[in-house]
Amino acid sequence: MEIRIHSAVPIDKGFEEYIKDKFDRLKKFLFDEGSAEFHIKKEGSTYISEIKIHSRSYNIFLKEEDNDINKCLEQLFDRAKGQARKIHDKVVAKNHKI
């Protein structure tokens, strides 16, 4: 899965690789080679992270806000994983009905 990162706050290469590795785990829930756009920005003391996952069969958009950038990233990943798994399971169940 291709992951593009757009950041309005300075992040180092290590953190960027961590983000890519984290969200690359979602590709097992995609039925084709999807792509994702990850945005990080800061408003006041709050970090805002957004992810847009594009797949041939579905699109997911999620947004998370928190004062800690790591916590914000983890919450966003958990929600994205839940959404992708929910859609994946729904498609698989629909295709396996007798």
RODO-2510 file (C-alpha; in nm, 4 decimals, decimal comma):
residues 98
     n   res          X          Y          Z
     1     m     0,0000     0,0000     0,0000
     2     e     0,1358     0,3403    -0,0956
     3     i     0,1282     0,5821     0,1984
     4     r     0,1852     0,9538     0,1480
     5     i     0,2557     1,1632     0,4562
     6     h     0,1820     1,5360     0,4695
     7     s     0,2924     1,7093     0,7876
     8     a     0,2595     2,0691     0,8998
     9     v     0,4693     1,9858     1,2070
    10     p     0,8330     1,8791     1,1918
    11     i     0,8731     1,4998     1,2121
    12     d     1,1921     1,3013     1,1719
    13     k     1,2529     1,0133     0,9299
    14     g     1,2197     0,7569     1,2104
    15     f     0,8706     0,8737     1,3000
    16     e     0,7761     0,8857     0,9324
    17     e     0,8891     0,5234     0,8888
    18     y     0,6960     0,4284     1,2036
    19     i     0,3787     0,5787     1,0537
    20     k     0,4326     0,3948     0,7241
    21     d     0,4978     0,0615     0,8977
    22     k     0,1957     0,1066     1,1221
    23     f    -0,0527     0,1853     0,8458
    24     d     0,1018    -0,0630     0,6023
    25     r    -0,0474    -0,3343     0,8249
    26     l    -0,3918    -0,2338     0,6981
    27     k    -0,3203    -0,3671     0,3494
    28     k    -0,4301    -0,7156     0,4541
    29     f    -0,7852    -0,5790     0,4789
    30     l    -0,7797    -0,4333     0,1267
    31     f    -0,8822    -0,6408    -0,1731
    32     d    -0,6561    -0,4502    -0,4099
    33     e    -0,3462    -0,2341    -0,3913
    34     g    -0,4827     0,0729    -0,2178
    35     s    -0,3268     0,4006    -0,1187
    36     a    -0,3440     0,6220     0,1859
    37     e    -0,2856     0,9871     0,2608
    38     f    -0,1875     1,0755     0,6152
    39     h    -0,2017     1,4375     0,7365
    40     i    -0,0669     1,5796     1,0620
    41     k    -0,1207     1,9369     1,1734
    42     k    -0,1239     2,1298     1,4970
    43     e    -0,3798     2,3832     1,6146
    44     g    -0,2804     2,5387     1,9429
    45     s    -0,1673     2,2557     2,1692
    46     t    -0,3784     1,9955     1,9855
    47     y    -0,2445     1,7648     1,7167
    48     i    -0,4879     1,6694     1,4427
    49     s    -0,4221     1,3612     1,2334
    50     e    -0,6298     1,2478     0,9391
    51     i    -0,6123     0,9454     0,7138
    52     k    -0,7786     0,8882     0,3795
    53     i    -0,7606     0,5282     0,2598
    54     h    -0,8498     0,4749    -0,1041
    55     s    -0,9287     0,1319    -0,2371
    56     r    -1,1101     0,0156    -0,5460
    57     s    -1,3946    -0,1204    -0,3358
    58     y    -1,4190     0,1454    -0,0607
    59     n    -1,2823     0,4693     0,0855
    60     i    -1,2239     0,5474     0,4516
    61     f    -1,1724     0,8933     0,6036
    62     l    -1,0936     0,9312     0,9729
    63     k    -0,9835     1,2227     1,1893
    64     e    -0,8411     1,2198     1,5407
    65     e    -0,7386     1,4978     1,7808
    66     d    -0,5229     1,4802     2,0933
    67     n    -0,2580     1,6777     2,2824
    68     d    -0,0035     1,3953     2,2392
    69     i     0,1021     1,3193     1,8814
    70     n     0,1790     0,9533     1,9568
    71     k    -0,1543     0,8954     2,1286
    72     c    -0,3300     1,0682     1,8403
    73     l    -0,1560     0,8381     1,5909
    74     e    -0,2389     0,5224     1,7890
    75     q    -0,6066     0,6155     1,8243
    76     l    -0,6283     0,6905     1,4533
    77     f    -0,4659     0,3579     1,3641
    78     d    -0,7018     0,1647     1,5935
    79     r    -1,0065     0,3317     1,4393
    80     a    -0,8770     0,2798     1,0834
    81     k    -0,8068    -0,0868     1,1539
    82     g    -1,1548    -0,1330     1,2980
    83     q    -1,3208     0,0331     0,9990
    84     a    -1,1140    -0,1597     0,7435
    85     r    -1,1773    -0,4901     0,9233
    86     k    -1,5510    -0,4197     0,9463
    87     i    -1,5767    -0,3495     0,5729
    88     h    -1,3545    -0,6465     0,4874
    89     d    -1,5589    -0,8872     0,6998
    90     k    -1,8836    -0,7573     0,5508
    91     v    -1,7588    -0,8184     0,1948
    92     v    -1,6226    -1,1641     0,2807
    93     a    -1,9459    -1,2663     0,4557
    94     k    -2,1523    -1,1434     0,1615
    95     n    -1,9421    -1,3467    -0,0851
    96     h    -1,9602    -1,6645     0,1256
    97     k    -2,3369    -1,6813     0,1739
    98     i    -2,4972    -2,0020     0,0543
***
